[in-house]
Amino acid sequence: MSLRLGDIAPDFTAQSTEGEINFHEYLGDSWGILFSHPADFTPVCTTELGRTAQLKEEFAKRNTKVLVVSVDGLNDHIKWRSDIDETQNTTVDFPILADPDKKIAALYDMIHPNASSTATVRSLFVIDPDKIIRLMIIYPASTGRNFYEVLRVLDALQVSTECAVATPADWKLGEDVIVPPAVSTEDARKRFPKGVTEVKPYLRFTPQPNL
């Protein structure tokens, strides 16, 4: 059965470049990002893992742990990691999970037979500290992910969770957020002391509350 938003992220134990990992235990009280790549020693994946490593501090600021999964084996991961470090001028120190038996790929529905019967597509899951799946993004093998967008939606999820608000199109950290329709304007003005701007009765903005 396919996973859906709001589902509990399936737990698993796997070998990785950082040792054996139990997924839920590893995440602890952090947010998590689990994403797949089709194969080791491939060009697009090399740039993606390099970019992830370069953004290490950005993920840390957001209390987020990143893990990558591939159906290749651990020895290949270790060899490939050196290539990534060299070619992308970085240090990959997050876990690359080995999944040669495709158990994790099956748990997270990462293999789409009409795209490839053996390689995973570029699936990405954002998981909150309660281990609930909050976001899913799927790219084809030929297209590298936009990790600035990953950070943007992670910010949006964290702000909406903490402040009980929504975020508009193209929202970035620090910009005004949306008052949910279920909250009356009267209650919103009490809840959000920075002010509420009513464009329409159903479209109301307030400065980001947690800044």
Backbone as CSV, one residue per row, in Angstrom:
resi,resn,N_x,N_y,N_z,CA_x,CA_y,CA_z,C_x,C_y,C_z
1,MET,0.850,-1.194,0.000,0.000,0.000,0.000,0.886,1.245,0.000
2,SER,0.533,2.211,-0.830,1.320,3.432,-0.920,1.191,4.257,0.353
3,LEU,2.256,4.952,0.699,2.229,5.851,1.840,1.516,7.138,1.491
4,ARG,0.923,7.757,2.517,0.221,9.026,2.334,0.650,10.007,3.413
5,LEU,0.408,11.286,3.145,0.691,12.296,4.153,-0.113,11.991,5.407
6,GLY,0.522,12.130,6.566,-0.136,11.833,7.828,0.110,10.425,8.328
7,ASP,0.669,9.550,7.465,1.008,8.201,7.899,2.256,8.228,8.790
8,ILE,2.362,7.236,9.653,3.597,7.041,10.407,4.662,6.505,9.443
9,ALA,5.834,7.115,9.438,6.919,6.657,8.573,7.346,5.259,8.996
10,PRO,7.371,4.306,8.091,7.770,2.946,8.464,9.173,2.909,9.070
11,ASP,9.324,2.136,10.126,10.619,1.988,10.774,11.405,0.878,10.088
12,PHE,12.712,0.909,10.231,13.564,-0.127,9.662,14.938,-0.064,10.332
13,THR,15.687,-1.131,10.173,17.083,-1.167,10.595,17.922,-1.520,9.380
14,ALA,19.013,-0.780,9.164,19.833,-0.996,7.972,21.281,-0.650,8.260
15,GLN,22.164,-1.240,7.474,23.568,-0.867,7.514,23.759,0.415,6.710
16,SER,24.705,1.238,7.162,24.963,2.495,6.475,26.439,2.840,6.561
17,THR,26.813,3.900,5.876,28.195,4.377,5.937,28.551,4.922,7.319
18,GLU,27.559,5.110,8.180,27.793,5.563,9.556,27.479,4.457,10.566
19,GLY,27.444,3.212,10.106,27.153,2.085,10.985,25.700,1.651,10.895
20,GLU,25.312,0.677,11.719,23.925,0.201,11.713,23.009,1.262,12.284
21,ILE,21.875,1.453,11.624,20.944,2.503,12.025,19.539,1.935,12.150
22,ASN,18.913,2.227,13.296,17.475,2.037,13.424,16.847,3.393,13.145
23,PHE,15.997,3.466,12.156,15.532,4.744,11.628,14.878,5.624,12.688
24,HIS,13.849,5.133,13.350,13.137,5.945,14.340,14.051,6.341,15.492
25,GLU,14.874,5.401,15.922,15.789,5.696,17.019,16.804,6.761,16.601
26,TYR,17.275,6.667,15.373,18.262,7.628,14.873,17.669,9.034,14.810
27,LEU,16.416,9.147,14.366,15.789,10.465,14.276,15.571,11.076,15.653
28,GLY,15.197,10.266,16.627,14.962,10.787,17.970,13.913,11.885,17.956
29,ASP,14.249,13.048,18.517,13.324,14.185,18.563,13.539,15.159,17.406
30,SER,14.291,14.749,16.422,14.581,15.621,15.277,13.558,15.438,14.168
31,TRP,13.521,16.409,13.276,12.876,16.217,11.981,13.807,15.355,11.143
32,GLY,13.262,14.704,10.134,14.082,13.857,9.287,13.764,14.023,7.818
33,ILE,14.784,13.856,6.988,14.603,13.794,5.540,15.210,12.479,5.067
34,LEU,14.390,11.661,4.441,14.836,10.402,3.851,14.646,10.516,2.348
35,PHE,15.735,10.366,1.600,15.547,10.420,0.149,16.368,9.337,-0.540
36,SER,15.887,8.936,-1.697,16.506,7.846,-2.439,17.244,8.384,-3.661
37,HIS,18.244,7.620,-4.087,18.882,7.924,-5.367,18.985,6.620,-6.153
38,PRO,18.907,6.705,-7.476,18.811,5.478,-8.283,20.017,4.546,-8.204
39,ALA,21.245,5.107,-8.159,22.420,4.232,-8.161,23.664,5.007,-7.760
40,ASP,24.644,4.288,-7.202,25.940,4.879,-6.893,26.715,5.139,-8.194
41,PHE,27.727,5.998,-8.092,28.607,6.304,-9.222,27.826,6.805,-10.435
42,THR,26.815,7.629,-10.187,26.051,8.250,-11.271,26.130,9.769,-11.108
43,PRO,26.057,10.520,-12.207,26.372,11.955,-12.142,25.382,12.806,-11.368
44,VAL,24.083,12.644,-11.628,23.100,13.481,-10.949,23.125,13.229,-9.443
45,CYS,23.199,11.962,-9.066,23.227,11.607,-7.645,24.466,12.162,-6.956
46,THR,25.582,12.174,-7.662,26.814,12.714,-7.089,26.636,14.181,-6.724
47,THR,25.992,14.946,-7.605,25.770,16.367,-7.306,24.759,16.545,-6.186
48,GLU,23.752,15.675,-6.121,22.732,15.798,-5.080,23.309,15.534,-3.688
49,LEU,24.081,14.470,-3.547,24.649,14.171,-2.232,25.689,15.211,-1.841
50,GLY,26.410,15.715,-2.839,27.352,16.786,-2.550,26.656,18.038,-2.064
51,ARG,25.545,18.391,-2.705,24.802,19.585,-2.293,24.233,19.400,-0.895
52,THR,23.738,18.214,-0.590,23.216,17.936,0.743,24.299,18.137,1.800
53,ALA,25.487,17.640,1.513,26.592,17.792,2.458,26.971,19.260,2.637
54,GLN,26.949,20.027,1.539,27.284,21.448,1.617,26.281,22.228,2.458
55,LEU,25.062,21.722,2.554,24.003,22.390,3.311,23.880,21.845,4.734
56,LYS,24.884,21.172,5.212,24.853,20.538,6.531,24.402,21.504,7.620
57,GLU,24.967,22.706,7.643,24.632,23.668,8.697,23.183,24.136,8.591
58,GLU,22.667,24.244,7.376,21.275,24.660,7.191,20.322,23.618,7.760
59,PHE,20.606,22.348,7.520,19.759,21.296,8.085,19.890,21.260,9.603
60,ALA,21.101,21.470,10.110,21.313,21.457,11.561,20.523,22.576,12.235
61,LYS,20.481,23.763,11.605,19.724,24.886,12.169,18.245,24.554,12.282
62,ARG,17.785,23.651,11.455,16.374,23.275,11.428,16.122,21.979,12.199
63,ASN,17.098,21.548,12.986,16.962,20.330,13.792,16.527,19.155,12.922
64,THR,17.224,18.977,11.797,16.829,17.982,10.809,17.991,17.060,10.473
65,LYS,17.731,15.758,10.525,18.724,14.760,10.144,18.386,14.218,8.756
66,VAL,19.417,14.053,7.945,19.249,13.597,6.571,19.813,12.194,6.419
67,LEU,19.078,11.336,5.724,19.548,10.000,5.385,19.238,9.739,3.911
68,VAL,20.139,9.017,3.257,19.975,8.676,1.845,19.935,7.161,1.724
69,VAL,19.095,6.668,0.828,18.994,5.215,0.643,19.221,4.871,-0.825
70,SER,19.922,3.769,-1.049,20.142,3.260,-2.399,20.096,1.745,-2.355
71,VAL,19.711,1.137,-3.457,19.672,-0.321,-3.522,21.064,-0.918,-3.735
72,ASP,22.079,-0.072,-3.847,23.451,-0.575,-3.935,23.950,-1.002,-2.552
73,GLY,25.100,-1.701,-2.535,25.643,-2.229,-1.296,26.545,-1.256,-0.574
74,LEU,26.883,-1.603,0.652,27.645,-0.708,1.518,29.048,-0.433,0.983
75,ASN,29.720,-1.437,0.434,31.069,-1.224,-0.085,31.080,-0.198,-1.205
76,ASP,30.093,-0.272,-2.077,29.989,0.730,-3.148,29.736,2.111,-2.570
77,HIS,28.880,2.199,-1.553,28.597,3.494,-0.919,29.882,4.137,-0.397
78,ILE,30.702,3.330,0.271,31.925,3.855,0.878,32.890,4.354,-0.202
79,LYS,33.032,3.587,-1.282,33.912,4.003,-2.379,33.374,5.261,-3.062
80,TRP,32.077,5.283,-3.293,31.467,6.420,-3.997,31.533,7.696,-3.161
81,ARG,31.395,7.541,-1.845,31.444,8.702,-0.969,32.755,9.471,-1.157
82,SER,33.845,8.767,-1.368,35.125,9.437,-1.608,35.084,10.246,-2.900
83,ASP,34.434,9.711,-3.929,34.284,10.458,-5.178,33.472,11.731,-4.967
84,ILE,32.407,11.628,-4.189,31.561,12.793,-3.936,32.366,13.868,-3.222
85,ASP,33.077,13.472,-2.174,33.899,14.432,-1.428,34.884,15.140,-2.353
86,GLU,35.508,14.368,-3.229,36.532,14.926,-4.122,35.927,15.860,-5.162
87,THR,34.891,15.407,-5.848,34.367,16.177,-6.987,33.480,17.338,-6.572
88,GLN,32.863,17.260,-5.384,31.941,18.311,-4.950,32.546,19.206,-3.867
89,ASN,33.804,18.992,-3.555,34.527,19.815,-2.581,33.785,19.903,-1.239
90,THR,33.461,18.748,-0.699,32.704,18.707,0.545,33.051,17.433,1.303
91,THR,32.371,17.209,2.413,32.545,15.975,3.186,31.171,15.395,3.491
92,VAL,30.876,14.248,2.952,29.596,13.576,3.205,29.704,12.839,4.533
93,ASP,29.008,13.321,5.551,29.056,12.661,6.859,27.673,12.301,7.372
94,PHE,26.687,12.266,6.481,25.371,11.761,6.853,25.253,10.324,6.338
95,PRO,24.342,9.525,6.880,24.279,8.110,6.508,23.783,7.882,5.089
96,ILE,24.503,7.036,4.371,24.019,6.488,3.101,23.638,5.041,3.390
97,LEU,22.355,4.755,3.333,21.832,3.449,3.726,21.976,2.439,2.596
98,ALA,22.431,1.247,2.933,22.516,0.158,1.960,21.191,-0.602,1.953
99,ASP,20.654,-0.819,0.754,19.357,-1.500,0.642,19.379,-2.504,-0.513
100,PRO,20.369,-3.410,-0.527,20.490,-4.324,-1.672,19.304,-5.272,-1.828
101,ASP,18.603,-5.560,-0.736,17.436,-6.440,-0.841,16.149,-5.664,-1.098
102,LYS,16.268,-4.338,-1.234,15.153,-3.441,-1.582,14.031,-3.406,-0.537
103,LYS,14.356,-3.731,0.719,13.319,-3.702,1.753,12.849,-2.276,2.049
104,ILE,13.802,-1.341,2.170,13.420,0.052,2.429,12.711,0.626,1.213
105,ALA,13.217,0.323,0.029,12.583,0.801,-1.199,11.130,0.336,-1.281
106,ALA,10.876,-0.894,-0.849,9.504,-1.413,-0.875,8.646,-0.735,0.193
107,LEU,9.204,-0.551,1.401,8.454,0.100,2.473,7.986,1.491,2.060
108,TYR,8.835,2.204,1.319,8.546,3.591,0.957,8.136,3.749,-0.508
109,ASP,7.842,2.638,-1.173,7.330,2.663,-2.552,8.233,3.508,-3.456
110,MET,9.533,3.234,-3.385,10.508,4.036,-4.122,10.812,3.509,-5.520
111,ILE,10.377,2.304,-5.821,10.595,1.756,-7.155,9.287,1.825,-7.936
112,HIS,9.315,2.559,-9.029,8.144,2.729,-9.889,8.405,1.939,-11.173
113,PRO,7.774,0.793,-11.342,8.117,-0.123,-12.443,8.057,0.504,-13.830
114,ASN,7.167,1.465,-14.045,7.093,2.077,-15.369,8.253,3.026,-15.641
115,ALA,8.989,3.390,-14.585,10.195,4.198,-14.749,11.429,3.302,-14.804
116,SER,11.507,2.349,-13.854,12.586,1.351,-13.824,12.146,0.224,-12.913
117,SER,12.442,-0.991,-13.316,12.035,-2.142,-12.506,13.026,-2.448,-11.401
118,THR,14.187,-1.795,-11.421,15.222,-2.098,-10.432,15.705,-0.884,-9.645
119,ALA,15.783,0.287,-10.287,16.333,1.476,-9.631,15.212,2.300,-8.998
120,THR,15.538,2.954,-7.894,14.554,3.822,-7.254,14.449,5.140,-8.005
121,VAL,13.258,5.737,-7.966,13.103,7.110,-8.422,13.635,8.020,-7.320
122,ARG,13.638,9.340,-7.591,14.161,10.275,-6.585,13.034,10.682,-5.624
123,SER,12.729,9.778,-4.693,11.707,10.051,-3.681,12.326,10.811,-2.517
124,LEU,11.547,11.723,-1.947,11.999,12.457,-0.768,10.842,12.585,0.212
125,PHE,11.119,12.256,1.477,10.116,12.311,2.532,10.608,13.222,3.646
126,VAL,9.755,14.143,4.083,10.026,14.932,5.282,9.178,14.350,6.403
127,ILE,9.836,14.053,7.526,9.196,13.352,8.641,9.382,14.188,9.899
128,ASP,8.302,14.406,10.641,8.373,15.270,11.819,8.837,14.478,13.050
129,PRO,9.057,15.140,14.186,9.563,14.430,15.374,8.628,13.355,15.908
130,ASP,7.342,13.398,15.524,6.418,12.334,15.907,6.426,11.181,14.917
131,LYS,7.350,11.229,13.965,7.544,10.188,12.937,6.397,10.159,11.932
132,ILE,5.737,11.292,11.759,4.641,11.402,10.796,5.178,11.969,9.487
133,ILE,4.767,11.384,8.383,5.173,11.883,7.063,4.431,13.179,6.770
134,ARG,5.176,14.257,6.598,4.576,15.570,6.383,4.683,16.056,4.941
135,LEU,5.586,15.471,4.169,5.790,15.931,2.793,6.401,14.801,1.979
136,MET,5.986,14.707,0.714,6.590,13.764,-0.228,6.816,14.488,-1.547
137,ILE,8.007,14.338,-2.092,8.334,14.894,-3.404,8.979,13.783,-4.214
138,ILE,8.587,13.637,-5.472,9.145,12.586,-6.328,9.627,13.193,-7.637
139,TYR,10.902,12.970,-7.929,11.510,13.414,-9.185,11.884,12.181,-10.013
140,PRO,11.956,12.332,-11.329,12.475,11.232,-12.148,13.994,11.134,-12.003
141,ALA,14.547,10.023,-12.458,15.985,9.792,-12.318,16.824,10.840,-13.040
142,SER,16.299,11.412,-14.111,17.080,12.335,-14.935,17.157,13.751,-14.371
143,THR,16.375,14.050,-13.340,16.257,15.425,-12.854,16.728,15.539,-11.413
144,GLY,17.737,16.382,-11.191,18.231,16.604,-9.845,17.279,17.467,-9.039
145,ARG,17.234,17.202,-7.756,16.332,17.934,-6.873,16.844,19.344,-6.564
146,ASN,15.915,20.241,-6.231,16.249,21.603,-5.812,16.278,21.620,-4.287
147,PHE,17.458,21.633,-3.697,17.557,21.529,-2.249,17.239,22.837,-1.535
148,TYR,17.252,23.941,-2.268,16.742,25.178,-1.668,15.226,25.073,-1.482
149,GLU,14.550,24.388,-2.395,13.114,24.154,-2.223,12.872,23.207,-1.048
150,VAL,13.733,22.224,-0.877,13.600,21.319,0.271,13.708,22.109,1.570
151,LEU,14.673,23.017,1.655,14.804,23.850,2.853,13.592,24.760,3.023
152,ARG,13.085,25.298,1.908,11.937,26.214,1.986,10.704,25.508,2.540
153,VAL,10.416,24.312,2.019,9.215,23.616,2.494,9.416,23.103,3.917
154,LEU,10.661,22.788,4.273,10.939,22.402,5.656,10.658,23.570,6.593
155,ASP,11.086,24.775,6.210,10.754,25.974,6.995,9.251,26.147,7.108
156,ALA,8.550,25.992,5.998,7.099,26.185,5.994,6.405,25.183,6.908
157,LEU,6.833,23.937,6.852,6.239,22.917,7.716,6.495,23.210,9.184
158,GLN,7.699,23.632,9.503,8.031,23.895,10.898,7.287,25.118,11.432
159,VAL,7.160,26.153,10.613,6.422,27.347,11.041,4.933,27.038,11.188
160,SER,4.376,26.310,10.239,2.942,25.995,10.328,2.648,25.105,11.522
161,THR,3.572,24.217,11.855,3.392,23.339,13.011,3.479,24.115,14.318
162,GLU,4.473,24.974,14.427,4.688,25.711,15.667,3.645,26.791,15.895
163,CYS,3.215,27.449,14.812,2.383,28.654,14.950,0.938,28.466,14.504
164,ALA,0.577,27.284,14.019,-0.786,27.016,13.551,-1.213,28.021,12.480
165,VAL,-0.377,28.177,11.461,-0.661,29.058,10.334,-0.450,28.269,9.049
166,ALA,-0.729,28.917,7.918,-0.428,28.358,6.604,0.543,29.308,5.906
167,THR,1.115,28.864,4.792,2.055,29.714,4.065,1.604,29.879,2.620
168,PRO,1.738,31.084,2.059,1.298,31.332,0.686,2.294,30.811,-0.350
169,ALA,1.925,30.948,-1.605,2.800,30.536,-2.700,4.141,31.260,-2.612
170,ASP,5.192,30.525,-2.860,6.558,31.068,-2.914,7.038,31.639,-1.585
171,TRP,6.358,31.307,-0.499,6.720,31.855,0.812,8.148,31.511,1.178
172,LYS,8.823,32.443,1.840,10.161,32.220,2.370,10.188,32.655,3.832
173,LEU,11.112,32.081,4.581,11.250,32.365,6.000,11.329,33.869,6.245
174,GLY,10.480,34.360,7.157,10.450,35.781,7.496,9.331,36.557,6.838
175,GLU,8.704,35.978,5.818,7.599,36.671,5.146,6.280,36.415,5.875
176,ASP,5.260,37.215,5.516,3.952,37.065,6.148,3.369,35.680,5.880
177,VAL,2.600,35.206,6.844,1.938,33.906,6.729,0.429,34.118,6.681
178,ILE,-0.289,33.034,6.443,-1.743,33.096,6.264,-2.455,32.605,7.521
179,VAL,-3.482,33.322,7.913,-4.348,32.895,9.013,-5.284,31.806,8.487
180,PRO,-5.342,30.644,9.137,-6.208,29.558,8.651,-7.676,29.975,8.620
181,PRO,-8.451,29.490,7.645,-9.870,29.852,7.521,-10.697,29.524,8.757
182,ALA,-10.298,28.506,9.515,-11.083,28.101,10.687,-11.009,29.118,11.818
183,VAL,-10.068,30.040,11.769,-9.910,31.047,12.818,-10.607,32.333,12.380
184,SER,-11.523,32.825,13.190,-12.215,34.067,12.843,-11.237,35.235,12.902
185,THR,-11.561,36.305,12.207,-10.691,37.482,12.209,-10.560,38.044,13.621
186,GLU,-11.660,38.034,14.375,-11.632,38.530,15.756,-10.655,37.718,16.601
187,ASP,-10.744,36.387,16.492,-9.830,35.534,17.245,-8.401,35.669,16.745
188,ALA,-8.257,35.862,15.433,-6.919,35.998,14.860,-6.207,37.225,15.408
189,ARG,-6.944,38.318,15.587,-6.311,39.549,16.095,-5.854,39.361,17.545
190,LYS,-6.520,38.477,18.281,-6.085,38.170,19.645,-4.891,37.211,19.634
191,ARG,-4.933,36.270,18.712,-3.899,35.240,18.667,-2.599,35.761,18.073
192,PHE,-2.709,36.712,17.140,-1.530,37.215,16.441,-1.369,38.710,16.705
193,PRO,-0.723,39.073,17.793,-0.641,40.475,18.213,0.173,41.365,17.277
194,LYS,0.900,40.773,16.343,1.640,41.602,15.386,0.719,42.236,14.343
195,GLY,-0.534,41.816,14.333,-1.496,42.407,13.407,-1.979,41.426,12.362
196,VAL,-3.194,41.665,11.883,-3.809,40.840,10.848,-4.293,41.754,9.720
197,THR,-3.900,41.451,8.504,-4.356,42.188,7.326,-5.384,41.343,6.600
198,GLU,-6.605,41.877,6.479,-7.681,41.134,5.819,-7.823,41.615,4.385
199,VAL,-7.481,40.760,3.437,-7.653,41.068,2.012,-9.065,40.681,1.585
200,LYS,-9.482,39.530,1.989,-10.842,39.012,1.854,-11.142,38.295,3.168
201,PRO,-12.417,38.067,3.482,-12.715,37.361,4.736,-11.985,36.019,4.857
202,TYR,-11.688,35.395,3.730,-11.008,34.097,3.760,-9.502,34.215,3.485
203,LEU,-9.018,35.424,3.211,-7.607,35.628,2.882,-7.030,36.703,3.791
204,ARG,-6.349,36.224,4.844,-5.820,37.141,5.861,-4.361,36.805,6.151
205,PHE,-3.562,37.834,6.306,-2.140,37.662,6.531,-1.722,38.216,7.870
206,THR,-0.650,37.642,8.411,-0.055,38.155,9.646,1.451,37.938,9.563
207,PRO,2.251,38.821,10.164,3.687,38.578,10.186,4.020,37.237,10.845
208,GLN,5.084,36.623,10.396,5.478,35.322,10.967,5.561,35.432,12.482
209,PRO,4.761,34.671,13.215,4.627,34.865,14.676,5.874,34.546,15.496
210,ASN,6.699,33.618,15.032,7.798,33.142,15.883,9.114,33.833,15.598
211,LEU,9.068,35.023,15.045,10.284,35.818,14.833,10.337,36.970,15.830
